[in-house]
């Protein structure tokens, strides 16, 4: 009898749990339906694609490169005795960087000097003897050759000794050092990377229509993305004669750095090419763009529904973007409220 009662109680409890779960499921479905109704139309503000007069001036982005950059290699052999310049320090062309052990080179130079002086005196004596026909012409020629040979050996010995004093070939900043006091150098050992950022090259790309608007020597306004809006004066120094596979032309802009060299090689920069002319262009506010300028899209509104479209952009100004492909003049585009949108959603236009 007790077993039957237990079974009945368990069945009652299971029935109550099932009923509760069913009620919760119905409530959740009702809530979802309400939420769907509430989100049926996303409120957005829209703008119209307009054809307006656009300044032909344009911008181009690229990276700064040093005006000079080199890796200094050893031209001598021996042990390093002194390191005078280290990473991060500025140097001037001709300034001493390293001193290599020079005793052997100095001894070689002394020997070469002695040999050269002896050969010179021998030649002078032989020339006097030749004047009196005391020696043959062959002996005189041998003395002349010996004098030339020892003089060449003297020049080479001086150069070898000079190369134990390793100096900076260019002015700039030491970006890396690869040796230490006590290091033994061989010919071709890597010593320093030296970078000159007193001036930099901003390397950008221009389209086929843009490249026709600029010339070598044109003044350009340059900004570094990390430069807090500071402007620098640049000059166009090179324009590629041939386009790359994407039909873009390489343009090189030389930029004078600030006194504290706050521009660094590798930074991202923008060049503004001012052109005193205008043309017609389809424009949209910059905030209408979804995604990045490199991969842009917009939401086009038609019959109360928003559909995403890929677009191709041209000139980008401070608050406007030129649209080359993807939309037509007069179409309605979402300007704000895109964060809540998905493809095919209904929208309500804010007034």
C-alpha positions in Angstrom: 0.0 0.0 0.0 2.8 2.4 0.9 4.5 1.6 -2.4 1.4 2.6 -4.3 1.3 5.9 -2.4 4.9 6.7 -3.2 4.3 6.0 -6.9 1.2 8.3 -6.9 3.2 11.1 -5.1 6.1 10.8 -7.7 3.6 11.0 -10.6 1.9 14.1 -9.1 5.3 15.8 -8.7 6.4 14.9 -12.3 3.1 16.2 -13.6 3.5 19.5 -11.7 7.1 19.9 -13.0 6.0 19.2 -16.6 3.2 21.8 -16.3 5.6 24.4 -15.0 8.1 23.8 -17.8 5.3 24.0 -20.4 4.1 27.3 -18.8 7.6 28.7 -18.9 8.1 27.7 -22.5 4.8 29.4 -23.5 5.9 32.6 -21.5 9.3 32.6 -23.3 7.6 32.2 -26.6 5.3 35.1 -25.8 8.2 37.3 -24.7 10.1 36.5 -27.9 7.1 37.4 -29.9 6.8 40.7 -28.0 10.5 41.4 -28.5 10.2 40.6 -32.2 7.3 43.0 -32.5 9.3 45.6 -30.7 12.3 45.1 -32.9 10.3 44.8 -36.1 11.4 48.3 -37.3 14.8 49.7 -36.3 14.9 53.4 -35.9 17.5 55.0 -38.2 18.4 58.3 -39.7 19.0 58.4 -43.5 20.8 60.5 -46.0 20.5 60.8 -49.8 23.4 60.0 -52.2 24.1 63.3 -53.8 26.2 64.5 -56.7 28.2 67.5 -55.6 31.2 69.5 -56.7 34.3 67.9 -55.1 37.7 69.4 -54.9 40.1 67.3 -56.9 42.5 67.5 -54.0 43.1 64.0 -52.6 44.8 62.1 -49.8 47.0 59.0 -49.9 48.3 56.8 -47.1 51.6 55.1 -46.7 54.6 54.4 -44.4 57.5 56.6 -43.5 61.0 55.3 -44.5 64.3 56.8 -43.5 66.1 59.0 -46.1 69.2 56.9 -45.4 69.7 53.5 -43.8 72.6 51.2 -43.9 74.2 48.2 -42.1 77.9 48.9 -41.4 80.2 45.9 -42.0 83.8 45.4 -40.8 86.6 46.1 -43.3 89.4 44.9 -41.0 90.3 42.0 -38.7 91.2 42.1 -35.0 89.8 42.4 -31.5 87.6 45.4 -30.5 89.3 47.5 -27.8 86.7 50.3 -27.4 83.0 50.8 -28.2 82.3 54.6 -28.3 78.7 54.6 -29.6 75.8 52.4 -28.6 72.2 51.8 -29.6 69.9 54.9 -29.6 72.8 57.4 -29.8 73.1 60.0 -32.5 76.2 60.1 -34.6 77.7 62.4 -37.3 79.4 61.3 -40.5 83.1 60.6 -39.7 82.6 60.2 -36.0 84.5 57.4 -34.3 82.4 54.3 -33.4 84.8 51.5 -32.6 88.5 51.1 -32.1 90.1 47.8 -33.1 93.5 46.5 -31.9 96.0 48.2 -34.1 99.5 47.1 -32.9 100.0 44.6 -35.7 98.8 47.1 -38.3 101.1 49.8 -36.9 104.1 47.4 -37.1 103.2 46.6 -40.7 103.0 50.3 -41.5 106.4 50.9 -39.9 107.9 48.1 -42.0 106.3 49.4 -45.1 107.6 52.9 -44.5 111.2 51.6 -44.0 111.0 49.5 -47.2 109.6 52.5 -49.2 112.3 54.8 -47.9 115.1 52.3 -48.8 113.6 51.7 -52.2 113.5 55.4 -52.9 117.1 55.9 -51.9 118.2 52.9 -54.0 116.4 54.4 -56.9 118.1 57.8 -56.5 121.5 56.1 -56.3 120.8 53.9 -59.4 119.7 57.0 -61.4 123.0 58.6 -60.6 124.9 55.5 -61.6 122.8 55.2 -64.8 123.8 58.7 -65.7 127.4 57.6 -65.8 126.6 54.4 -67.5 127.7 52.5 -64.4 124.7 50.2 -64.4 122.5 48.6 -67.1 119.1 50.0 -68.1 117.5 46.7 -66.8 119.0 47.4 -63.3 117.5 50.9 -63.3 114.1 49.6 -64.3 114.2 47.0 -61.5 114.9 49.8 -59.0 112.0 51.8 -60.3 109.7 48.9 -60.0 110.9 48.2 -56.5 110.2 51.8 -55.5 106.7 51.7 -57.0 105.9 48.3 -55.3 107.1 49.5 -51.8 105.1 52.7 -52.2 102.0 50.7 -53.0 102.6 48.5 -50.0 103.0 51.6 -47.8 99.6 53.0 -49.0 97.9 49.7 -48.3 99.5 49.5 -44.8 98.2 53.0 -44.0 94.7 52.0 -45.2 94.7 48.9 -43.0 95.7 51.0 -40.0 93.1 53.6 -40.7 90.4 50.9 -40.9 91.1 49.9 -37.3 89.4 53.2 -36.5 85.8 52.5 -37.6 83.8 55.7 -38.2 80.2 56.5 -39.1 79.8 56.7 -42.9 76.5 58.7 -42.5 74.9 60.9 -39.9 72.0 59.4 -38.1 70.9 57.3 -35.1 72.2 53.9 -34.2 69.3 51.5 -34.5 71.2 48.4 -33.5 74.7 47.3 -32.4 76.0 43.8 -33.0 79.4 43.7 -31.3 81.0 44.3 -27.9 84.4 45.1 -26.4 86.5 41.9 -26.9 84.6 40.8 -30.0 86.9 39.5 -32.7 86.2 41.0 -36.1 86.6 39.3 -39.5 86.1 40.9 -42.8 82.3 41.5 -43.3 81.3 41.2 -39.6 78.1 43.1 -39.0 78.7 46.1 -36.7 75.9 48.6 -36.7 72.5 49.5 -38.2 72.5 53.3 -38.7 69.3 55.2 -39.7 69.0 58.8 -40.7 65.6 60.2 -39.9 66.4 63.9 -40.2 64.4 63.6 -43.3 62.0 60.7 -44.2 60.3 59.4 -47.3 56.6 58.9 -47.2 55.8 56.2 -49.8 52.2 56.3 -51.0 50.2 55.1 -54.0 48.1 57.2 -56.3 45.4 56.1 -58.8 45.8 56.7 -62.6 43.5 59.7 -62.4 45.3 61.1 -59.3 48.9 60.7 -60.6 48.1 63.0 -63.6 47.4 65.8 -61.1 50.8 65.9 -59.4 54.4 66.6 -60.5 57.9 66.3 -59.0 58.6 69.3 -56.8 54.9 69.8 -55.7 54.5 70.8 -52.0 52.5 68.3 -49.9 51.0 68.5 -46.4 51.8 65.4 -44.4 50.4 64.1 -41.1 51.5 61.1 -39.1 48.6 59.1 -37.7 50.3 59.0 -34.4 51.4 62.6 -34.5 48.4 64.3 -32.7 47.5 66.3 -35.8 50.9 67.9 -36.3 51.6 68.8 -39.9 54.8 68.5 -41.8 55.9 70.0 -45.2 56.7 67.4 -47.8 57.9 67.6 -51.4 57.2 65.1 -54.2 60.6 63.7 -55.2 59.6 60.7 -57.3 56.7 59.3 -59.3 56.7 55.8 -60.7 56.7 55.6 -64.5 54.8 52.3 -64.4 51.7 51.2 -62.4 51.8 48.2 -60.1 49.4 45.2 -60.7 46.6 47.1 -58.9 47.0 50.0 -61.3 48.4 52.2 -58.6 51.5 54.4 -59.0 54.2 54.7 -56.3 54.8 58.3 -55.2 57.6 59.3 -52.9 57.3 62.4 -50.7 60.3 63.7 -48.8 59.4 65.1 -45.4 61.7 67.1 -43.1 61.4 65.8 -39.6 60.8 68.0 -36.5 63.8 69.2 -34.4 63.3 66.4 -31.9 62.9 63.8 -34.7 59.5 62.7 -33.4 58.7 61.0 -36.7 59.9 57.5 -36.9 60.6 55.2 -39.8 57.7 52.7 -40.1 55.0 55.1 -38.8 51.8 55.4 -40.9 51.2 58.7 -42.5 48.8 60.6 -44.8 49.8 63.0 -47.5 47.3 65.7 -48.7 47.8 66.7 -52.3 46.1 70.0 -52.9 44.7 70.5 -56.5 43.1 73.8 -57.5 40.3 72.3 -59.5 36.9 70.7 -58.9 34.8 67.9 -60.4 31.4 66.2 -60.0 31.3 63.3 -57.5 28.7 61.2 -55.6 29.2 61.9 -51.9 28.1 60.4 -48.6 28.7 61.4 -45.0 31.7 59.5 -43.7 29.6 58.0 -40.8 27.3 56.3 -43.4 30.2 53.8 -44.1 29.9 50.4 -42.4 33.3 48.7 -41.8 36.6 50.2 -42.8 37.5 52.5 -45.7 39.5 49.6 -47.1 36.4 47.3 -47.0 33.4 49.6 -47.1 29.7 48.9 -47.2 26.5 50.9 -46.7 22.8 50.1 -45.9 20.5 51.2 -48.7 16.9 51.7 -47.6 14.1 50.8 -50.1 10.4 50.3 -49.2 11.3 50.4 -45.4 13.9 47.6 -45.6 17.6 48.0 -45.2 20.0 46.0 -47.5 23.7 46.1 -47.3 25.8 46.9 -50.3 29.5 46.8 -51.0 30.8 50.1 -52.3 34.0 51.4 -53.8 35.3 54.7 -52.4 37.5 57.3 -53.9 38.5 60.5 -52.3 38.1 60.6 -48.5 37.8 64.1 -46.9 37.3 65.0 -43.3 33.6 64.4 -43.3 32.7 63.1 -46.8 33.5 60.0 -48.8 33.3 59.8 -52.6 31.4 56.7 -53.8 32.7 55.3 -57.1 30.5 52.2 -57.3 27.7 50.4 -55.4 25.0 53.1 -55.1 23.2 55.6 -57.4 22.5 59.3 -56.9 19.2 59.8 -55.1 19.2 56.5 -53.2 18.5 56.5 -49.5 21.4 55.3 -47.3 21.4 54.8 -43.5 23.5 57.5 -41.9 23.2 56.5 -38.2 21.7 53.5 -36.4 23.6 50.8 -38.4 24.9 49.2 -35.2 21.5 47.5 -34.7 20.9 46.6 -38.4 21.2 43.3 -40.2 20.5 42.4 -43.8 16.8 42.7 -44.7 15.6 44.3 -41.5 12.8 46.8 -41.5 13.6 50.3 -40.5 11.7 53.4 -39.4 13.1 56.7 -40.4 13.7 59.2 -37.6 12.5 62.7 -38.5 
